[in-house]
Amino acid sequence: MDQKNLVIIGSGNLAHALAIRWLRSERISRLSVLARSQKFLSQGWNEALRRRVTYDPAILGGAHLVVLAVKPKDAMAALHQVAHHAPNSAVILSVVAGISVAKIRSMLPTMGIVRTMPNICSEVGRSVTGYSLDGIADTDRDHALLLLSELGDAIETPEAWLDPMTALFGSGPAYVLEFIGSIVNTAVNLGLDRDVARQLALRMVVGTGELALTESGHTLGDIQQRVVSPGGTTEAMLRVLHTQRWPEIMESALHAAGHRAQELGRETAGSIHPA
Ligand SMILES: NC(=O)c1ccc[n+]([C@@H]2O[C@H](COP(=O)([O-])OP(=O)(O)OC[C@H]3O[C@@H](n4cnc5c(N)ncnc54)[C@H](OP(=O)(O)O)[C@@H]3O)[C@@H](O)[C@H]2O)c1
């Protein structure tokens, strides 16, 4: 059992997913949430989680590891709180889109830094999480990696990858659900029951992912071709997707998310006030 104090700053969507997952883990016991308001707490935070919530930043004084889970616009103010209250020996683990290690370092000159990009599937231990490390001792790194491994697959990446990974995998569950939502709506229009269509669509996506993961020696195109019979239904569907420029639409959407991640980093650039 991990005896280190973990403090999550923020009580929004991602903070909730992380807290739920880490509290389910038998390895993590000392977890607190530093909230700013009750806004999100009335939306799905159960009693066990609420008991972990405080509004007093002094909680940071006993932290071994601080998880920064606020919006980019609030990150500098929250980092200022960390600089003021947390011990120099603490580690900061940021999940904030667009806030670079250099910006965090400018506020926290001596702390070990883990910049990460998980996604909301953390709640069920199925996130794909990129991370970059800076100025962190070996034992602190091992502790941080233990926490990330509870969320799903974690992979160390160059920091430059984290903005694209934000678009592709941090935001990813949203476009996957957009895609699944289209299938469900069409199924309903074709006469299927909505709940049945939802179950089938979700299981199809999970099944397709598992098949492709199992067959990692084959290209995605090879696996796709196994579904396509000449003159058949799949071919008709793929023709419409390509005629209506689905690949280009997806690429534009993902680029928009990537550019936004970079903008968010720049928008906070003026608000750095080292403690
Ligand atoms: N949501 C995702 O799927 C996802 C995935 C990957 C990365 N991220 C990153 O995770 C971060 C949080 O995203 P989110 O979707 O969870 O946002 P969110 O739902 O808006 O939650 C942000 C939370 O931070 C709180 N907060 C702000 N300043 C604070 C402070 N000084 N002390 C304590 N709490 C403070 C807010 O308080 P109030 O309740 O008072 O507003 C709110 O509860 C973002 O930087 C985002 O880039 C999110």
The ligand as an SDF file (V2000), in Angstrom:
LIG
                    3D

 48 52  0  0  0  0  0  0  0  0999 V2000
  -11.6460   16.1360  -19.5830 N   0  0  0  0  0  0  0  0  0  0  0  0
  -10.7990   15.3650  -20.2610 C   0  0  0  0  0  0  0  0  0  0  0  0
  -11.1870   14.3680  -20.8800 O   0  0  0  0  0  0  0  0  0  0  0  0
   -9.3170   15.6880  -20.2700 C   0  0  0  0  0  0  0  0  0  0  0  0
   -8.4230   14.8100  -20.8900 C   0  0  0  0  0  0  0  0  0  0  0  0
   -7.0620   15.0930  -20.8540 C   0  0  0  0  0  0  0  0  0  0  0  0
   -6.6060   16.2370  -20.2270 C   0  0  0  0  0  0  0  0  0  0  0  0
   -7.4960   17.0960  -19.6550 N   0  0  0  0  0  0  0  0  0  0  0  0
   -6.9620   18.2980  -18.9950 C   0  0  0  0  0  0  0  0  0  0  0  0
   -7.3670   18.2490  -17.6460 O   0  0  0  0  0  0  0  0  0  0  0  0
   -7.5910   19.5680  -17.1670 C   0  0  0  0  0  0  0  0  0  0  0  0
   -8.9550   19.5960  -16.4930 C   0  0  0  0  0  0  0  0  0  0  0  0
   -9.9210   19.3160  -17.4700 O   0  0  0  0  0  0  0  0  0  0  0  0
  -11.4180   19.0170  -17.0470 P   0  0  0  0  0  0  0  0  0  0  0  0
  -12.1180   18.5970  -18.2720 O   0  0  0  0  0  0  0  0  0  0  0  0
  -11.4400   18.1480  -15.8470 O   0  0  0  0  0  0  0  0  0  0  0  0
  -11.8900   20.5020  -16.6370 O   0  0  0  0  0  0  0  0  0  0  0  0
  -13.1200   20.9090  -15.7180 P   0  0  0  0  0  0  0  0  0  0  0  0
  -14.1110   19.8110  -15.7280 O   0  0  0  0  0  0  0  0  0  0  0  0
  -13.5360   22.2810  -16.1100 O   0  0  0  0  0  0  0  0  0  0  0  0
  -12.4650   20.9630  -14.2480 O   0  0  0  0  0  0  0  0  0  0  0  0
  -11.5180   21.9030  -13.8700 C   0  0  0  0  0  0  0  0  0  0  0  0
  -11.5890   21.9900  -12.3540 C   0  0  0  0  0  0  0  0  0  0  0  0
  -10.5230   22.7790  -11.8570 O   0  0  0  0  0  0  0  0  0  0  0  0
  -11.0410   23.5190  -10.7400 C   0  0  0  0  0  0  0  0  0  0  0  0
  -10.1020   24.5730  -10.3680 N   0  0  0  0  0  0  0  0  0  0  0  0
   -9.6410   25.6060  -11.1020 C   0  0  0  0  0  0  0  0  0  0  0  0
   -8.7420   26.3170  -10.3890 N   0  0  0  0  0  0  0  0  0  0  0  0
   -8.6330   25.7050   -9.1740 C   0  0  0  0  0  0  0  0  0  0  0  0
   -7.8730   25.9510   -8.0000 C   0  0  0  0  0  0  0  0  0  0  0  0
   -7.0050   26.9670   -7.9280 N   0  0  0  0  0  0  0  0  0  0  0  0
   -8.0150   25.1240   -6.9470 N   0  0  0  0  0  0  0  0  0  0  0  0
   -8.8700   24.0850   -6.9750 C   0  0  0  0  0  0  0  0  0  0  0  0
   -9.6320   23.7830   -8.0770 N   0  0  0  0  0  0  0  0  0  0  0  0
   -9.5010   24.6000   -9.1540 C   0  0  0  0  0  0  0  0  0  0  0  0
  -12.3770   23.9720  -11.2410 C   0  0  0  0  0  0  0  0  0  0  0  0
  -13.1370   24.4830  -10.1910 O   0  0  0  0  0  0  0  0  0  0  0  0
  -14.6970   24.9190  -10.3700 P   0  0  0  0  0  0  0  0  0  0  0  0
  -15.4390   23.6510  -10.1000 O   0  0  0  0  0  0  0  0  0  0  0  0
  -14.9010   25.9580   -9.3390 O   0  0  0  0  0  0  0  0  0  0  0  0
  -14.8540   25.4190  -11.7690 O   0  0  0  0  0  0  0  0  0  0  0  0
  -12.8770   22.6520  -11.8270 C   0  0  0  0  0  0  0  0  0  0  0  0
  -13.4090   21.8200  -10.8080 O   0  0  0  0  0  0  0  0  0  0  0  0
   -7.5120   20.5120  -18.3560 C   0  0  0  0  0  0  0  0  0  0  0  0
   -6.3110   21.2340  -18.3080 O   0  0  0  0  0  0  0  0  0  0  0  0
   -7.5180   19.5960  -19.5700 C   0  0  0  0  0  0  0  0  0  0  0  0
   -6.6500   20.0750  -20.5700 O   0  0  0  0  0  0  0  0  0  0  0  0
   -8.8330   16.8450  -19.6470 C   0  0  0  0  0  0  0  0  0  0  0  0
  1  2  1  0
  2  3  2  0
  2  4  1  0
  4  5  1  0
  4 48  2  0
  5  6  2  0
  6  7  1  0
  7  8  2  0
  8  9  1  0
  8 48  1  0
  9 10  1  0
  9 46  1  0
 10 11  1  0
 11 12  1  0
 11 44  1  0
 12 13  1  0
 13 14  1  0
 14 15  2  0
 14 16  1  0
 14 17  1  0
 17 18  1  0
 18 19  2  0
 18 20  1  0
 18 21  1  0
 21 22  1  0
 22 23  1  0
 23 24  1  0
 23 42  1  0
 24 25  1  0
 25 26  1  0
 25 36  1  0
 26 27  1  0
 26 35  1  0
 27 28  2  0
 28 29  1  0
 29 30  1  0
 29 35  2  0
 30 31  1  0
 30 32  2  0
 32 33  1  0
 33 34  2  0
 34 35  1  0
 36 37  1  0
 36 42  1  0
 37 38  1  0
 38 39  2  0
 38 40  1  0
 38 41  1  0
 42 43  1  0
 44 45  1  0
 44 46  1  0
 46 47  1  0
M  CHG  2   8   1  16  -1
M  END
$$$$
